[in-house]
Amino acid sequence: MIVCYALAPFIGAVIRRNNWYKFRKRFNELRHCPFLNYGNYWQKTGENGEAVASGEAVAADNEAGAADKPGGVFRFSGSFESVTDGQTLWIRSEDLTVPVSLKNAESYLLSSRKNEDLPEDQDPGEMPPEKIRWEKVSTLTDGVKVFVGGPLKYLNGCRSFVSTKETPLIVIFYYCPDISLVPRVIQSSRQWNEYWNPVTPYSLVIGAIGLILTAVLYQSRPAYRLTVIVSVIALFIPLYPIIPPGLMFTGIYRRLSWRSRELRARGDLVRLGLIDNIQQTSARRYTITAYLLEAAAWVFLPLGIALNILFLRMILVLF
């Protein structure tokens, strides 16, 4: 029961949080890469994107058999133009149109607005970017803007953004102004409820099946009545946070968790210099306060579960 209802979701939560951390770290690295424009698009580059020659580099490199030579790491943003061959995205800026191979790329759709169903003081912020498959890209509406960062290589006679095994492309589709893209990505790239992750549904089902089998096997044996009661009580643990009287503690847990998420995001914005006139010491304060609130949240949630277990146990003992 402990493994299925607690340990497995916790491990999934750690993995999910670490994945978002890697995403934010990678995005922050890419935003500092050289911006691809008309000038450096036609300029020969080295491994890290530094210029090593100029002129008609494409023609010269093609003659020299440079199809496999690296072209450096760049970032680029522009308007969604089209998708050809099923997996080649074309992005258009004011002076340049660049192809992007979506094969093996990590594609995300940034949410367009915050949750409008909650009051402003209870809004935990934007939904995290939605990871989408390249097949879905062609269904996006015209007018969506695109950020891409990663390796630029020669492909089919022209320079294209192409994923490699070591450095897959990051492609972000967004509707917000360009100036707010970076802070919005950094701020929103956190799961609302990390403990509800791909591992959680399977672990809960396995745990429930095990508890049901235990209760059925021992229900006809009076000596194991306590085992049956414990199994039935444990079976409904996933529901305890959303039913009264423990629901009031769940509300406090959610509010503290939302506040912790907000402070961790704000700490990242300060640390990366995306909020002006705030010292780096404030980032540490934000982070420390966030983790204290998160620890407090995890005090209230077990209290709510324990309260509901107490009530259910009293009912089962009476009947």
N, C-alpha and C positions, 0 to 999 in steps of 0.2 A: 504493500500500500504506500509506504513512504517513498519507494523508488518511483512508482507510477504517478502518484499525486504531487510529489514535491521535487525529488531529485532530478527526474527526467525533464520536467518543465524548466527547472532552474538551469540545467546545463544548456537547454535550448535558448534560454534567455541570455546566458553569457555569450553564446555563439552569435546570437542576433545583435547584441550590443557591440561585440567586437567587429562584426561585419560592417555596421554603420560607422564605427570609428575608422576602419580602414578606408571606407568610402570617403569620409570627410577629409582624411589625411591625403588621399590620392587627389581629390578635387582641389585641395589647397595647393598641392604641388603643381597641378596643371594650370591653375590660374596665374602662376608666376612664370610659366613658359612663354617664349616669344609669341606674339600675336601674328598669325599668318595674314599677310596682305599681298597686294599685287607685286610689290618689289621683291620680298623674300620668297615668294612662291616660285619665281623664275630664277632664283639664286641658288647655286649649288651649296649644300650644307654638309656639315660633318655629323658625327654621332650625336652630339648634344645640341644640334641646331645652330652651331656657329657657322658664319659664312667663311668659305674657303676659296670661293671663286665667284665670278659673276659673268654675265653675258648670256648667250644662248645655251644655257646649261642642259636643257632637256635634249636638244639635238645632239650635243656633244656626248652626253652620257649614253644616249641610245646607240650611237655609233661605237662607243667603247664597251657596250654590253653591260650597262649599269642598271639593268632591270631589278637586280637584287640588292643594290646599294641602299643603305639607310638614308633617309632624308632629314633626320632630326625629329625632335618632339615639339609640337606646336599646339596652340589653342586657336579656336576659330569660332565665330558666332555669326549668324545671319538668319535669313528667312528660309523656311521650308519651301523648296521648289518642286521636287518630284522624287519618285522612287522608280528606278529602272532595274531591269533584270531581277526584280523581286527582292534584291538585297543591297542595292547601291543607292544611297541617299545623296541627293544634290542639295547643297546649301548655297544660298546666294547672298552676298553682301553688296555694298555699293559699287565696288570695282572688281569683284572676283566671284566666280562660281567654282565650288570645290566638291569633288565626289568623296563620299564616305562609305566604305565597305562596312555593312552592319553585321557581317558574319563574325561571330565570337565577340562582338562589342557588347558592353553593358549599357543598355538603353533605359532611361528613366523619364517619367512624365511628372513634372513638378505641379503640385496642386495649384489651382487658380485662385483660391480664396480660403479664408479660415472658416471654422465651423460657426455657422450663423444660428444654430439651434440653442446655443448657450449664451448666458449673459457675458459681457466683456470681462468681468472680474473672475469668471469661472472658465474662460476659454483657454484650453491648454495649448493652443497654437495650431499651426498648420499640420495637415496630414503629412507623413513622410513621403518622399518621392516614390511613385509607383514604378516598380521594375516591369518593363514590358518587353515582349519578344519582338524581333524585327519584323515578323509577319504583320503585326498590328500597326506598324508605323504608317503604312499606306492609307489607313483609315482615319488618320488625323486630319483635322480641317485645315484649309488654307489660312495663312496668317499666323500660324504657330511659329515661334522662333526656336532656334536650335543652337546649343553650345556643344562643341566637340573638342576633346583634348586627347592627344596621344601621338603615336608615331606617324610620320608622313613618309610614304615610300613611293617608288615608281611602280605603277601597276597599269598594264595595258597602254604603255606609252605616255602616261601622264602621272602627275603626283596625286596621290590619294591618301586619305587617312585610312590606315589598315591596322587591325589588331595583331599583336604578336602574342606568343604564349606567355612571355614574361610581363608584357604591358598591354593589356586589352584597352581598347578605346572606352572612354566614358562619353556617352551621348545623352544630353539632357534637353528635353522639349519643354518649353515654358511660354507663358503668356505675359509675364510681368515685364516692366521696363528693364533694360539691360543693367542699369545702375544698381538695381536691387536684387539681381540674380544671385550674386555671391553670398550676401548675408542671408537671403532666404534659403539657399541650399544648405549652408552651414547650420542655420537655426532649425530647420525642419527635419534634418536627417537623423531622426531619433524615433524609435518605435514608441507609440503611445503606451501599449501594454506589452512589454517584452516577454512576459511570461505566457502570453498566448502566441505561440509560434508554431511552425510546422510539426514540432515534436509533440506538443501538448494534446491535440485531439487523439492521437494514437495511444499515448500513454494513459489518458483518462479512460479510453474504451477498454484497454487491456486490464487496467486496475479494476474497473467496474465488473468485468466478466469474472475476474478472480474472486471478488467479494461476493458476487451472486452465487458462484459455485460453492464457496465456503458456507454461505448461509443455507443453501439447499441441502448440502451433504450433512450438516450437523443439526438441522432443525428438528429431527425426530429423536435426538438424544438429549434428554433432560440435563445431563451432566455438562453439556456444552452450550447451555442456554446463553451464558454470558458471551461466548464466542459468536453466536448468532446475532445477539444484540449489537456487539461491536461492529460486526460486518455490515449490518443494516445501517448503522449510524455513519460509518465510514463511506458507504456507497453514495451518500448524498452530500459529501463534503464539497464537491464543485458547485453545488447550488446554494450552500450556506451564505456566501457573500452577497447574494442578490435577493434574499428573503428576510423579512423581519423576524426577530428584533435585531439581528446582527447587521441588518442593512445600514443602520445609522453609522456603524463603525466603518463600513465599506465606503460610505460617502466621505468620511474624513480621510480615509486612505487614498481615495482617488484625488481629492483636493490637494493633499500633500504631495502626491506623486506628480500631478500636473505642475505644481509650483517648483518641484525639484527639477523637472524637465526644462522648465523655462529658465531657471537659474543656471543650469549646466550649459544651455545654449548661449545664454548671455555671457557666461564666462569664456566660452570659445570665441565669441565675437570680440570681446575685449582683448583676449590673448593674441588674436590675429590682426589686431589693429583696425577692426572694422567699425569700431565705435570711437569717435573722437573724444579727446579731453578726459579720458579715464585711464588711470595708472594701471600698470600690470598687477600691482598688489590687489586691485579690485577683482581681478580674474580669480585669484586664489580664494578670496573671500566668497565670491559667488560659488565656486566649486565646493568649498568646505560646507557652506550653508546648504547647498543642494544635497550633499550626501547625508548631512544631519537630518534634513527633512525626509529623505528617502528612508533612513533608518527608523524615524518616528512613524512613517507610514506603515512600515512592516511590523510595528507594534500593534497598531489599531486593527489591521486585517485579521491576525490570529485571534484577537479579542472577540471580534464579531463571530468568527467561526466557532470559537469556544462557547460563546453564549448560545448559539443555535444548537450546538451539540448537547449542552446541558438541558435545554428545553426538550429536545427530541428524546434524550435518554430518560427523562422523567415520564414522558408519554409512554415509551415502550415498557418501562418498568411497571407502570400502572395497568397496562393492558396485557 
